Amino acid sequence: MLKHNTITAKMSSKGQIVIPADIRKKLNINNGDTVSITQNNDEVLIKKMPSSLSWDNLINDIPNEKVDIDKNGNYDPKKSPNFNNWMKER
């Protein structure tokens, strides 16, 4: 279930709005993090963007192996088990 946490904030003369500390903590938003700001009619949505470390962790979970494919399109499943499993899923 989506939980809404509505707060009221004032905009500074420089156009800045402070995200309250408890919300930053819940969303793990820290100094220097990047956020996206989306306008949808009269609403503004702020989302934390994944850091480069988040992307690195995602990529680390992807199997990586060398696959030798001959001119006839054949490969050795024992030398490339992850590729072989992927091919069987298709």
PyMOL Python script that loads the backbone (N, CA, C, O; Angstrom):
from pymol import cmd

cmd.read_pdbstr("""\
ATOM      1  N   MET A   1       0.836  -1.171   0.000  1.00  0.00           N
ATOM      2  CA  MET A   1       0.000   0.000   0.000  1.00  0.00           C
ATOM      3  C   MET A   1       0.888   1.245   0.000  1.00  0.00           C
ATOM      4  O   MET A   1       1.864   1.317   0.746  1.00  0.00           O
ATOM      5  N   LEU A   2       0.554   2.193  -0.816  1.00  0.00           N
ATOM      6  CA  LEU A   2       1.301   3.443  -0.928  1.00  0.00           C
ATOM      7  C   LEU A   2       0.953   4.338   0.248  1.00  0.00           C
ATOM      8  O   LEU A   2      -0.218   4.618   0.503  1.00  0.00           O
ATOM      9  N   LYS A   3       1.976   4.782   0.960  1.00  0.00           N
ATOM     10  CA  LYS A   3       1.763   5.668   2.106  1.00  0.00           C
ATOM     11  C   LYS A   3       2.194   7.075   1.720  1.00  0.00           C
ATOM     12  O   LYS A   3       3.323   7.289   1.280  1.00  0.00           O
ATOM     13  N   HIS A   4       1.299   8.019   1.885  1.00  0.00           N
ATOM     14  CA  HIS A   4       1.601   9.415   1.584  1.00  0.00           C
ATOM     15  C   HIS A   4       2.011  10.132   2.858  1.00  0.00           C
ATOM     16  O   HIS A   4       1.388   9.956   3.905  1.00  0.00           O
ATOM     17  N   ASN A   5       3.049  10.930   2.771  1.00  0.00           N
ATOM     18  CA  ASN A   5       3.531  11.731   3.888  1.00  0.00           C
ATOM     19  C   ASN A   5       3.613  13.165   3.381  1.00  0.00           C
ATOM     20  O   ASN A   5       4.599  13.553   2.755  1.00  0.00           O
ATOM     21  N   THR A   6       2.585  13.941   3.652  1.00  0.00           N
ATOM     22  CA  THR A   6       2.514  15.305   3.143  1.00  0.00           C
ATOM     23  C   THR A   6       3.072  16.284   4.170  1.00  0.00           C
ATOM     24  O   THR A   6       2.711  16.232   5.346  1.00  0.00           O
ATOM     25  N   ILE A   7       3.941  17.165   3.728  1.00  0.00           N
ATOM     26  CA  ILE A   7       4.495  18.220   4.573  1.00  0.00           C
ATOM     27  C   ILE A   7       4.283  19.558   3.866  1.00  0.00           C
ATOM     28  O   ILE A   7       4.012  19.603   2.666  1.00  0.00           O
ATOM     29  N   THR A   8       4.406  20.614   4.607  1.00  0.00           N
ATOM     30  CA  THR A   8       4.334  21.958   4.042  1.00  0.00           C
ATOM     31  C   THR A   8       5.710  22.590   4.169  1.00  0.00           C
ATOM     32  O   THR A   8       6.335  22.518   5.226  1.00  0.00           O
ATOM     33  N   ALA A   9       6.181  23.206   3.096  1.00  0.00           N
ATOM     34  CA  ALA A   9       7.494  23.854   3.106  1.00  0.00           C
ATOM     35  C   ALA A   9       7.374  25.197   2.401  1.00  0.00           C
ATOM     36  O   ALA A   9       6.488  25.401   1.572  1.00  0.00           O
ATOM     37  N   LYS A  10       8.270  26.100   2.740  1.00  0.00           N
ATOM     38  CA  LYS A  10       8.316  27.408   2.079  1.00  0.00           C
ATOM     39  C   LYS A  10       9.510  27.454   1.142  1.00  0.00           C
ATOM     40  O   LYS A  10      10.588  26.946   1.450  1.00  0.00           O
ATOM     41  N   MET A  11       9.296  28.070   0.001  1.00  0.00           N
ATOM     42  CA  MET A  11      10.374  28.224  -0.962  1.00  0.00           C
ATOM     43  C   MET A  11      11.196  29.460  -0.603  1.00  0.00           C
ATOM     44  O   MET A  11      10.647  30.501  -0.240  1.00  0.00           O
ATOM     45  N   SER A  12      12.514  29.331  -0.711  1.00  0.00           N
ATOM     46  CA  SER A  12      13.398  30.464  -0.423  1.00  0.00           C
ATOM     47  C   SER A  12      13.411  31.436  -1.602  1.00  0.00           C
ATOM     48  O   SER A  12      12.848  31.151  -2.659  1.00  0.00           O
ATOM     49  N   SER A  13      14.049  32.564  -1.413  1.00  0.00           N
ATOM     50  CA  SER A  13      14.152  33.557  -2.488  1.00  0.00           C
ATOM     51  C   SER A  13      14.968  33.030  -3.661  1.00  0.00           C
ATOM     52  O   SER A  13      14.886  33.565  -4.766  1.00  0.00           O
ATOM     53  N   LYS A  14      15.765  31.971  -3.423  1.00  0.00           N
ATOM     54  CA  LYS A  14      16.562  31.352  -4.491  1.00  0.00           C
ATOM     55  C   LYS A  14      15.829  30.176  -5.141  1.00  0.00           C
ATOM     56  O   LYS A  14      16.401  29.484  -5.984  1.00  0.00           O
ATOM     57  N   GLY A  15      14.570  29.944  -4.760  1.00  0.00           N
ATOM     58  CA  GLY A  15      13.793  28.855  -5.338  1.00  0.00           C
ATOM     59  C   GLY A  15      14.089  27.507  -4.709  1.00  0.00           C
ATOM     60  O   GLY A  15      13.788  26.474  -5.308  1.00  0.00           O
ATOM     61  N   GLN A  16      14.668  27.490  -3.521  1.00  0.00           N
ATOM     62  CA  GLN A  16      15.040  26.246  -2.856  1.00  0.00           C
ATOM     63  C   GLN A  16      13.973  25.811  -1.857  1.00  0.00           C
ATOM     64  O   GLN A  16      13.357  26.635  -1.181  1.00  0.00           O
ATOM     65  N   ILE A  17      13.768  24.491  -1.781  1.00  0.00           N
ATOM     66  CA  ILE A  17      12.871  23.887  -0.803  1.00  0.00           C
ATOM     67  C   ILE A  17      13.667  22.822  -0.063  1.00  0.00           C
ATOM     68  O   ILE A  17      14.392  22.047  -0.686  1.00  0.00           O
ATOM     69  N   VAL A  18      13.541  22.776   1.255  1.00  0.00           N
ATOM     70  CA  VAL A  18      14.256  21.785   2.062  1.00  0.00           C
ATOM     71  C   VAL A  18      13.398  20.531   2.198  1.00  0.00           C
ATOM     72  O   VAL A  18      12.228  20.611   2.570  1.00  0.00           O
ATOM     73  N   ILE A  19      13.985  19.366   1.894  1.00  0.00           N
ATOM     74  CA  ILE A  19      13.324  18.089   2.152  1.00  0.00           C
ATOM     75  C   ILE A  19      13.608  17.753   3.615  1.00  0.00           C
ATOM     76  O   ILE A  19      14.772  17.674   4.007  1.00  0.00           O
ATOM     77  N   PRO A  20      12.572  17.555   4.430  1.00  0.00           N
ATOM     78  CA  PRO A  20      12.794  17.297   5.854  1.00  0.00           C
ATOM     79  C   PRO A  20      13.720  16.103   6.100  1.00  0.00           C
ATOM     80  O   PRO A  20      13.744  15.142   5.332  1.00  0.00           O
ATOM     81  N   ALA A  21      14.480  16.196   7.197  1.00  0.00           N
ATOM     82  CA  ALA A  21      15.487  15.184   7.530  1.00  0.00           C
ATOM     83  C   ALA A  21      14.890  13.788   7.644  1.00  0.00           C
ATOM     84  O   ALA A  21      15.508  12.826   7.189  1.00  0.00           O
ATOM     85  N   ASP A  22      13.696  13.647   8.244  1.00  0.00           N
ATOM     86  CA  ASP A  22      13.124  12.305   8.400  1.00  0.00           C
ATOM     87  C   ASP A  22      12.788  11.678   7.053  1.00  0.00           C
ATOM     88  O   ASP A  22      12.923  10.465   6.891  1.00  0.00           O
ATOM     89  N   ILE A  23      12.354  12.480   6.087  1.00  0.00           N
ATOM     90  CA  ILE A  23      12.069  11.953   4.745  1.00  0.00           C
ATOM     91  C   ILE A  23      13.374  11.602   4.036  1.00  0.00           C
ATOM     92  O   ILE A  23      13.467  10.557   3.392  1.00  0.00           O
ATOM     93  N   ARG A  24      14.391  12.473   4.151  1.00  0.00           N
ATOM     94  CA  ARG A  24      15.699  12.167   3.545  1.00  0.00           C
ATOM     95  C   ARG A  24      16.262  10.873   4.123  1.00  0.00           C
ATOM     96  O   ARG A  24      16.843  10.065   3.398  1.00  0.00           O
ATOM     97  N   LYS A  25      16.090  10.679   5.411  1.00  0.00           N
ATOM     98  CA  LYS A  25      16.605   9.470   6.060  1.00  0.00           C
ATOM     99  C   LYS A  25      15.863   8.230   5.564  1.00  0.00           C
ATOM    100  O   LYS A  25      16.492   7.223   5.239  1.00  0.00           O
ATOM    101  N   LYS A  26      14.530   8.294   5.502  1.00  0.00           N
ATOM    102  CA  LYS A  26      13.722   7.158   5.036  1.00  0.00           C
ATOM    103  C   LYS A  26      14.061   6.779   3.598  1.00  0.00           C
ATOM    104  O   LYS A  26      14.054   5.598   3.248  1.00  0.00           O
ATOM    105  N   LEU A  27      14.356   7.772   2.767  1.00  0.00           N
ATOM    106  CA  LEU A  27      14.658   7.527   1.351  1.00  0.00           C
ATOM    107  C   LEU A  27      16.150   7.390   1.085  1.00  0.00           C
ATOM    108  O   LEU A  27      16.573   7.193  -0.055  1.00  0.00           O
ATOM    109  N   ASN A  28      16.951   7.497   2.156  1.00  0.00           N
ATOM    110  CA  ASN A  28      18.411   7.390   2.051  1.00  0.00           C
ATOM    111  C   ASN A  28      18.968   8.406   1.047  1.00  0.00           C
ATOM    112  O   ASN A  28      19.814   8.082   0.213  1.00  0.00           O
ATOM    113  N   ILE A  29      18.474   9.635   1.151  1.00  0.00           N
ATOM    114  CA  ILE A  29      18.974  10.728   0.313  1.00  0.00           C
ATOM    115  C   ILE A  29      20.030  11.472   1.117  1.00  0.00           C
ATOM    116  O   ILE A  29      19.757  11.967   2.211  1.00  0.00           O
ATOM    117  N   ASN A  30      21.234  11.548   0.568  1.00  0.00           N
ATOM    118  CA  ASN A  30      22.361  12.163   1.261  1.00  0.00           C
ATOM    119  C   ASN A  30      22.924  13.328   0.462  1.00  0.00           C
ATOM    120  O   ASN A  30      22.599  13.509  -0.712  1.00  0.00           O
ATOM    121  N   ASN A  31      23.765  14.107   1.107  1.00  0.00           N
ATOM    122  CA  ASN A  31      24.432  15.234   0.473  1.00  0.00           C
ATOM    123  C   ASN A  31      25.132  14.768  -0.809  1.00  0.00           C
ATOM    124  O   ASN A  31      25.907  13.812  -0.780  1.00  0.00           O
ATOM    125  N   GLY A  32      24.867  15.427  -1.906  1.00  0.00           N
ATOM    126  CA  GLY A  32      25.510  15.092  -3.176  1.00  0.00           C
ATOM    127  C   GLY A  32      24.738  14.101  -4.030  1.00  0.00           C
ATOM    128  O   GLY A  32      25.076  13.910  -5.198  1.00  0.00           O
ATOM    129  N   ASP A  33      23.691  13.455  -3.471  1.00  0.00           N
ATOM    130  CA  ASP A  33      22.892  12.525  -4.269  1.00  0.00           C
ATOM    131  C   ASP A  33      22.137  13.289  -5.351  1.00  0.00           C
ATOM    132  O   ASP A  33      21.840  14.474  -5.197  1.00  0.00           O
ATOM    133  N   THR A  34      21.834  12.607  -6.434  1.00  0.00           N
ATOM    134  CA  THR A  34      21.090  13.203  -7.541  1.00  0.00           C
ATOM    135  C   THR A  34      19.630  12.789  -7.441  1.00  0.00           C
ATOM    136  O   THR A  34      19.321  11.636  -7.144  1.00  0.00           O
ATOM    137  N   VAL A  35      18.741  13.734  -7.690  1.00  0.00           N
ATOM    138  CA  VAL A  35      17.310  13.448  -7.714  1.00  0.00           C
ATOM    139  C   VAL A  35      16.750  13.886  -9.065  1.00  0.00           C
ATOM    140  O   VAL A  35      17.294  14.774  -9.721  1.00  0.00           O
ATOM    141  N   SER A  36      15.654  13.245  -9.465  1.00  0.00           N
ATOM    142  CA  SER A  36      14.947  13.710 -10.662  1.00  0.00           C
ATOM    143  C   SER A  36      13.722  14.486 -10.191  1.00  0.00           C
ATOM    144  O   SER A  36      13.121  14.159  -9.168  1.00  0.00           O
ATOM    145  N   ILE A  37      13.366  15.506 -10.944  1.00  0.00           N
ATOM    146  CA  ILE A  37      12.207  16.333 -10.617  1.00  0.00           C
ATOM    147  C   ILE A  37      11.285  16.307 -11.829  1.00  0.00           C
ATOM    148  O   ILE A  37      11.661  16.727 -12.923  1.00  0.00           O
ATOM    149  N   THR A  38      10.062  15.804 -11.613  1.00  0.00           N
ATOM    150  CA  THR A  38       9.098  15.652 -12.692  1.00  0.00           C
ATOM    151  C   THR A  38       7.877  16.519 -12.422  1.00  0.00           C
ATOM    152  O   THR A  38       7.301  16.472 -11.335  1.00  0.00           O
ATOM    153  N   GLN A  39       7.485  17.310 -13.413  1.00  0.00           N
ATOM    154  CA  GLN A  39       6.265  18.104 -13.305  1.00  0.00           C
ATOM    155  C   GLN A  39       5.148  17.356 -14.004  1.00  0.00           C
ATOM    156  O   GLN A  39       5.299  16.925 -15.148  1.00  0.00           O
ATOM    157  N   ASN A  40       4.026  17.201 -13.315  1.00  0.00           N
ATOM    158  CA  ASN A  40       2.850  16.569 -13.894  1.00  0.00           C
ATOM    159  C   ASN A  40       1.664  17.485 -13.585  1.00  0.00           C
ATOM    160  O   ASN A  40       1.103  17.446 -12.490  1.00  0.00           O
ATOM    161  N   ASN A  41       1.294  18.304 -14.564  1.00  0.00           N
ATOM    162  CA  ASN A  41       0.263  19.332 -14.377  1.00  0.00           C
ATOM    163  C   ASN A  41       0.637  20.222 -13.196  1.00  0.00           C
ATOM    164  O   ASN A  41       1.628  20.949 -13.268  1.00  0.00           O
ATOM    165  N   ASP A  42      -0.141  20.179 -12.102  1.00  0.00           N
ATOM    166  CA  ASP A  42       0.147  21.059 -10.967  1.00  0.00           C
ATOM    167  C   ASP A  42       0.872  20.332  -9.835  1.00  0.00           C
ATOM    168  O   ASP A  42       0.872  20.809  -8.700  1.00  0.00           O
ATOM    169  N   GLU A  43       1.486  19.189 -10.126  1.00  0.00           N
ATOM    170  CA  GLU A  43       2.223  18.422  -9.121  1.00  0.00           C
ATOM    171  C   GLU A  43       3.701  18.343  -9.485  1.00  0.00           C
ATOM    172  O   GLU A  43       4.071  18.412 -10.657  1.00  0.00           O
ATOM    173  N   VAL A  44       4.534  18.197  -8.468  1.00  0.00           N
ATOM    174  CA  VAL A  44       5.966  17.998  -8.662  1.00  0.00           C
ATOM    175  C   VAL A  44       6.346  16.722  -7.931  1.00  0.00           C
ATOM    176  O   VAL A  44       6.015  16.555  -6.757  1.00  0.00           O
ATOM    177  N   LEU A  45       7.040  15.819  -8.616  1.00  0.00           N
ATOM    178  CA  LEU A  45       7.483  14.555  -8.034  1.00  0.00           C
ATOM    179  C   LEU A  45       9.004  14.553  -7.989  1.00  0.00           C
ATOM    180  O   LEU A  45       9.662  14.799  -9.000  1.00  0.00           O
ATOM    181  N   ILE A  46       9.558  14.275  -6.819  1.00  0.00           N
ATOM    182  CA  ILE A  46      11.009  14.209  -6.642  1.00  0.00           C
ATOM    183  C   ILE A  46      11.378  12.767  -6.336  1.00  0.00           C
ATOM    184  O   ILE A  46      10.834  12.173  -5.405  1.00  0.00           O
ATOM    185  N   LYS A  47      12.300  12.195  -7.112  1.00  0.00           N
ATOM    186  CA  LYS A  47      12.745  10.811  -6.912  1.00  0.00           C
ATOM    187  C   LYS A  47      14.258  10.765  -6.803  1.00  0.00           C
ATOM    188  O   LYS A  47      14.969  11.479  -7.510  1.00  0.00           O
ATOM    189  N   LYS A  48      14.739   9.918  -5.911  1.00  0.00           N
ATOM    190  CA  LYS A  48      16.179   9.710  -5.802  1.00  0.00           C
ATOM    191  C   LYS A  48      16.636   8.890  -7.007  1.00  0.00           C
ATOM    192  O   LYS A  48      16.009   7.891  -7.359  1.00  0.00           O
ATOM    193  N   MET A  49      17.720   9.313  -7.629  1.00  0.00           N
ATOM    194  CA  MET A  49      18.279   8.589  -8.763  1.00  0.00           C
ATOM    195  C   MET A  49      19.294   7.574  -8.251  1.00  0.00           C
ATOM    196  O   MET A  49      19.978   7.831  -7.260  1.00  0.00           O
ATOM    197  N   PRO A  50      19.399   6.421  -8.916  1.00  0.00           N
ATOM    198  CA  PRO A  50      20.410   5.441  -8.499  1.00  0.00           C
ATOM    199  C   PRO A  50      21.812   6.023  -8.654  1.00  0.00           C
ATOM    200  O   PRO A  50      22.095   6.753  -9.604  1.00  0.00           O
ATOM    201  N   SER A  51      22.674   5.692  -7.713  1.00  0.00           N
ATOM    202  CA  SER A  51      24.064   6.145  -7.792  1.00  0.00           C
ATOM    203  C   SER A  51      24.840   5.215  -8.715  1.00  0.00           C
ATOM    204  O   SER A  51      24.345   4.152  -9.088  1.00  0.00           O
ATOM    205  N   SER A  52      26.048   5.610  -9.081  1.00  0.00           N
ATOM    206  CA  SER A  52      26.878   4.741  -9.916  1.00  0.00           C
ATOM    207  C   SER A  52      27.173   3.446  -9.183  1.00  0.00           C
ATOM    208  O   SER A  52      27.307   2.401  -9.820  1.00  0.00           O
ATOM    209  N   LEU A  53      27.280   3.484  -7.850  1.00  0.00           N
ATOM    210  CA  LEU A  53      27.506   2.268  -7.071  1.00  0.00           C
ATOM    211  C   LEU A  53      26.315   1.328  -7.191  1.00  0.00           C
ATOM    212  O   LEU A  53      26.500   0.114  -7.271  1.00  0.00           O
ATOM    213  N   SER A  54      25.088   1.866  -7.206  1.00  0.00           N
ATOM    214  CA  SER A  54      23.892   1.041  -7.374  1.00  0.00           C
ATOM    215  C   SER A  54      23.930   0.320  -8.718  1.00  0.00           C
ATOM    216  O   SER A  54      23.621  -0.869  -8.800  1.00  0.00           O
ATOM    217  N   TRP A  55      24.312   1.049  -9.779  1.00  0.00           N
ATOM    218  CA  TRP A  55      24.402   0.430 -11.101  1.00  0.00           C
ATOM    219  C   TRP A  55      25.503  -0.624 -11.125  1.00  0.00           C
ATOM    220  O   TRP A  55      25.330  -1.685 -11.724  1.00  0.00           O
ATOM    221  N   ASP A  56      26.643  -0.337 -10.475  1.00  0.00           N
ATOM    222  CA  ASP A  56      27.741  -1.308 -10.425  1.00  0.00           C
ATOM    223  C   ASP A  56      27.297  -2.584  -9.735  1.00  0.00           C
ATOM    224  O   ASP A  56      27.627  -3.679 -10.190  1.00  0.00           O
ATOM    225  N   ASN A  57      26.550  -2.461  -8.637  1.00  0.00           N
ATOM    226  CA  ASN A  57      26.068  -3.643  -7.928  1.00  0.00           C
ATOM    227  C   ASN A  57      25.100  -4.441  -8.788  1.00  0.00           C
ATOM    228  O   ASN A  57      25.105  -5.671  -8.747  1.00  0.00           O
ATOM    229  N   LEU A  58      24.273  -3.758  -9.563  1.00  0.00           N
ATOM    230  CA  LEU A  58      23.343  -4.436 -10.454  1.00  0.00           C
ATOM    231  C   LEU A  58      24.101  -5.205 -11.529  1.00  0.00           C
ATOM    232  O   LEU A  58      23.768  -6.352 -11.825  1.00  0.00           O
ATOM    233  N   ILE A  59      25.108  -4.585 -12.106  1.00  0.00           N
ATOM    234  CA  ILE A  59      25.895  -5.217 -13.165  1.00  0.00           C
ATOM    235  C   ILE A  59      26.704  -6.389 -12.629  1.00  0.00           C
ATOM    236  O   ILE A  59      26.911  -7.372 -13.341  1.00  0.00           O
ATOM    237  N   ASN A  60      27.167  -6.298 -11.376  1.00  0.00           N
ATOM    238  CA  ASN A  60      27.956  -7.384 -10.789  1.00  0.00           C
ATOM    239  C   ASN A  60      27.184  -8.687 -10.708  1.00  0.00           C
ATOM    240  O   ASN A  60      27.788  -9.760 -10.703  1.00  0.00           O
ATOM    241  N   ASP A  61      25.849  -8.616 -10.644  1.00  0.00           N
ATOM    242  CA  ASP A  61      25.028  -9.817 -10.550  1.00  0.00           C
ATOM    243  C   ASP A  61      24.782 -10.483 -11.905  1.00  0.00           C
ATOM    244  O   ASP A  61      24.201 -11.566 -11.963  1.00  0.00           O
ATOM    245  N   ILE A  62      25.212  -9.855 -12.975  1.00  0.00           N
ATOM    246  CA  ILE A  62      25.019 -10.424 -14.310  1.00  0.00           C
ATOM    247  C   ILE A  62      26.194 -11.339 -14.631  1.00  0.00           C
ATOM    248  O   ILE A  62      27.347 -10.908 -14.581  1.00  0.00           O
ATOM    249  N   PRO A  63      25.908 -12.617 -14.965  1.00  0.00           N
ATOM    250  CA  PRO A  63      27.012 -13.530 -15.298  1.00  0.00           C
ATOM    251  C   PRO A  63      27.784 -13.043 -16.520  1.00  0.00           C
ATOM    252  O   PRO A  63      27.211 -12.477 -17.451  1.00  0.00           O
ATOM    253  N   ASN A  64      29.085 -13.275 -16.497  1.00  0.00           N
ATOM    254  CA  ASN A  64      29.958 -12.849 -17.581  1.00  0.00           C
ATOM    255  C   ASN A  64      30.871 -14.013 -17.936  1.00  0.00           C
ATOM    256  O   ASN A  64      31.606 -14.504 -17.080  1.00  0.00           O
ATOM    257  N   GLU A  65      30.836 -14.452 -19.162  1.00  0.00           N
ATOM    258  CA  GLU A  65      31.719 -15.534 -19.589  1.00  0.00           C
ATOM    259  C   GLU A  65      32.000 -15.411 -21.081  1.00  0.00           C
ATOM    260  O   GLU A  65      31.223 -14.820 -21.830  1.00  0.00           O
ATOM    261  N   LYS A  66      33.114 -15.972 -21.489  1.00  0.00           N
ATOM    262  CA  LYS A  66      33.493 -15.972 -22.899  1.00  0.00           C
ATOM    263  C   LYS A  66      32.799 -17.147 -23.581  1.00  0.00           C
ATOM    264  O   LYS A  66      32.787 -18.265 -23.065  1.00  0.00           O
ATOM    265  N   VAL A  67      32.224 -16.874 -24.746  1.00  0.00           N
ATOM    266  CA  VAL A  67      31.547 -17.910 -25.519  1.00  0.00           C
ATOM    267  C   VAL A  67      32.213 -17.988 -26.882  1.00  0.00           C
ATOM    268  O   VAL A  67      32.236 -17.011 -27.631  1.00  0.00           O
ATOM    269  N   ASP A  68      32.756 -19.160 -27.197  1.00  0.00           N
ATOM    270  CA  ASP A  68      33.353 -19.394 -28.513  1.00  0.00           C
ATOM    271  C   ASP A  68      32.315 -20.062 -29.402  1.00  0.00           C
ATOM    272  O   ASP A  68      31.869 -21.176 -29.129  1.00  0.00           O
ATOM    273  N   ILE A  69      31.940 -19.372 -30.463  1.00  0.00           N
ATOM    274  CA  ILE A  69      30.959 -19.900 -31.410  1.00  0.00           C
ATOM    275  C   ILE A  69      31.676 -20.140 -32.728  1.00  0.00           C
ATOM    276  O   ILE A  69      32.319 -19.243 -33.275  1.00  0.00           O
ATOM    277  N   ASP A  70      31.555 -21.375 -33.234  1.00  0.00           N
ATOM    278  CA  ASP A  70      32.245 -21.700 -34.485  1.00  0.00           C
ATOM    279  C   ASP A  70      31.464 -21.157 -35.682  1.00  0.00           C
ATOM    280  O   ASP A  70      30.402 -20.558 -35.520  1.00  0.00           O
ATOM    281  N   LYS A  71      32.006 -21.375 -36.893  1.00  0.00           N
ATOM    282  CA  LYS A  71      31.394 -20.813 -38.100  1.00  0.00           C
ATOM    283  C   LYS A  71      30.014 -21.391 -38.386  1.00  0.00           C
ATOM    284  O   LYS A  71      29.250 -20.815 -39.161  1.00  0.00           O
ATOM    285  N   ASN A  72      29.685 -22.537 -37.761  1.00  0.00           N
ATOM    286  CA  ASN A  72      28.368 -23.150 -37.950  1.00  0.00           C
ATOM    287  C   ASN A  72      27.368 -22.726 -36.866  1.00  0.00           C
ATOM    288  O   ASN A  72      26.218 -23.165 -36.868  1.00  0.00           O
ATOM    289  N   GLY A  73      27.819 -21.868 -35.943  1.00  0.00           N
ATOM    290  CA  GLY A  73      26.933 -21.393 -34.886  1.00  0.00           C
ATOM    291  C   GLY A  73      26.879 -22.295 -33.669  1.00  0.00           C
ATOM    292  O   GLY A  73      25.983 -22.156 -32.837  1.00  0.00           O
ATOM    293  N   ASN A  74      27.829 -23.224 -33.551  1.00  0.00           N
ATOM    294  CA  ASN A  74      27.853 -24.147 -32.420  1.00  0.00           C
ATOM    295  C   ASN A  74      28.785 -23.638 -31.326  1.00  0.00           C
ATOM    296  O   ASN A  74      29.746 -22.920 -31.599  1.00  0.00           O
ATOM    297  N   TYR A  75      28.492 -24.015 -30.097  1.00  0.00           N
ATOM    298  CA  TYR A  75      29.327 -23.671 -28.947  1.00  0.00           C
ATOM    299  C   TYR A  75      29.349 -24.862 -27.992  1.00  0.00           C
ATOM    300  O   TYR A  75      28.514 -25.761 -28.096  1.00  0.00           O
ATOM    301  N   ASP A  76      30.304 -24.869 -27.064  1.00  0.00           N
ATOM    302  CA  ASP A  76      30.422 -25.944 -26.081  1.00  0.00           C
ATOM    303  C   ASP A  76      29.668 -25.534 -24.816  1.00  0.00           C
ATOM    304  O   ASP A  76      30.104 -24.621 -24.114  1.00  0.00           O
ATOM    305  N   PRO A  77      28.533 -26.196 -24.508  1.00  0.00           N
ATOM    306  CA  PRO A  77      27.750 -25.828 -23.321  1.00  0.00           C
ATOM    307  C   PRO A  77      28.527 -25.973 -22.012  1.00  0.00           C
ATOM    308  O   PRO A  77      28.245 -25.258 -21.050  1.00  0.00           O
ATOM    309  N   LYS A  78      29.497 -26.884 -21.962  1.00  0.00           N
ATOM    310  CA  LYS A  78      30.280 -27.086 -20.736  1.00  0.00           C
ATOM    311  C   LYS A  78      31.228 -25.911 -20.486  1.00  0.00           C
ATOM    312  O   LYS A  78      31.522 -25.585 -19.336  1.00  0.00           O
ATOM    313  N   LYS A  79      31.704 -25.278 -21.555  1.00  0.00           N
ATOM    314  CA  LYS A  79      32.603 -24.131 -21.415  1.00  0.00           C
ATOM    315  C   LYS A  79      31.836 -22.826 -21.182  1.00  0.00           C
ATOM    316  O   LYS A  79      32.398 -21.846 -20.695  1.00  0.00           O
ATOM    317  N   SER A  80      30.560 -22.825 -21.532  1.00  0.00           N
ATOM    318  CA  SER A  80      29.736 -21.612 -21.407  1.00  0.00           C
ATOM    319  C   SER A  80      28.376 -21.966 -20.797  1.00  0.00           C
ATOM    320  O   SER A  80      27.350 -21.843 -21.466  1.00  0.00           O
ATOM    321  N   PRO A  81      28.360 -22.408 -19.523  1.00  0.00           N
ATOM    322  CA  PRO A  81      27.090 -22.852 -18.926  1.00  0.00           C
ATOM    323  C   PRO A  81      26.046 -21.740 -18.781  1.00  0.00           C
ATOM    324  O   PRO A  81      24.857 -21.993 -18.974  1.00  0.00           O
ATOM    325  N   ASN A  82      26.463 -20.521 -18.445  1.00  0.00           N
ATOM    326  CA  ASN A  82      25.489 -19.433 -18.304  1.00  0.00           C
ATOM    327  C   ASN A  82      24.848 -19.089 -19.643  1.00  0.00           C
ATOM    328  O   ASN A  82      23.639 -18.870 -19.721  1.00  0.00           O
ATOM    329  N   PHE A  83      25.652 -19.043 -20.683  1.00  0.00           N
ATOM    330  CA  PHE A  83      25.136 -18.776 -22.022  1.00  0.00           C
ATOM    331  C   PHE A  83      24.196 -19.898 -22.445  1.00  0.00           C
ATOM    332  O   PHE A  83      23.141 -19.647 -23.028  1.00  0.00           O
ATOM    333  N   ASN A  84      24.582 -21.133 -22.149  1.00  0.00           N
ATOM    334  CA  ASN A  84      23.758 -22.283 -22.505  1.00  0.00           C
ATOM    335  C   ASN A  84      22.401 -22.217 -21.794  1.00  0.00           C
ATOM    336  O   ASN A  84      21.364 -22.467 -22.408  1.00  0.00           O
ATOM    337  N   ASN A  85      22.410 -21.883 -20.509  1.00  0.00           N
ATOM    338  CA  ASN A  85      21.147 -21.751 -19.771  1.00  0.00           C
ATOM    339  C   ASN A  85      20.289 -20.643 -20.360  1.00  0.00           C
ATOM    340  O   ASN A  85      19.072 -20.790 -20.480  1.00  0.00           O
ATOM    341  N   TRP A  86      20.925 -19.531 -20.730  1.00  0.00           N
ATOM    342  CA  TRP A  86      20.196 -18.424 -21.331  1.00  0.00           C
ATOM    343  C   TRP A  86      19.571 -18.851 -22.667  1.00  0.00           C
ATOM    344  O   TRP A  86      18.432 -18.493 -22.968  1.00  0.00           O
ATOM    345  N   MET A  87      20.324 -19.616 -23.461  1.00  0.00           N
ATOM    346  CA  MET A  87      19.811 -20.082 -24.757  1.00  0.00           C
ATOM    347  C   MET A  87      18.624 -21.020 -24.569  1.00  0.00           C
ATOM    348  O   MET A  87      17.685 -20.992 -25.365  1.00  0.00           O
ATOM    349  N   LYS A  88      18.654 -21.843 -23.536  1.00  0.00           N
ATOM    350  CA  LYS A  88      17.550 -22.780 -23.281  1.00  0.00           C
ATOM    351  C   LYS A  88      16.278 -22.048 -22.864  1.00  0.00           C
ATOM    352  O   LYS A  88      15.174 -22.534 -23.108  1.00  0.00           O
ATOM    353  N   GLU A  89      16.429 -20.886 -22.236  1.00  0.00           N
ATOM    354  CA  GLU A  89      15.269 -20.096 -21.810  1.00  0.00           C
ATOM    355  C   GLU A  89      14.559 -19.459 -22.992  1.00  0.00           C
ATOM    356  O   GLU A  89      13.375 -19.139 -22.891  1.00  0.00           O
ATOM    357  N   ARG A  90      15.231 -19.273 -24.078  1.00  0.00           N
ATOM    358  CA  ARG A  90      14.664 -18.571 -25.228  1.00  0.00           C
ATOM    359  C   ARG A  90      13.765 -19.447 -26.001  1.00  0.00           C
ATOM    360  O   ARG A  90      13.198 -19.018 -27.006  1.00  0.00           O
TER     361      ARG A  90
END
""", "prot")
cmd.dss("prot")
cmd.show_as("cartoon", "prot")
cmd.util.cbc("prot")
cmd.orient("prot")
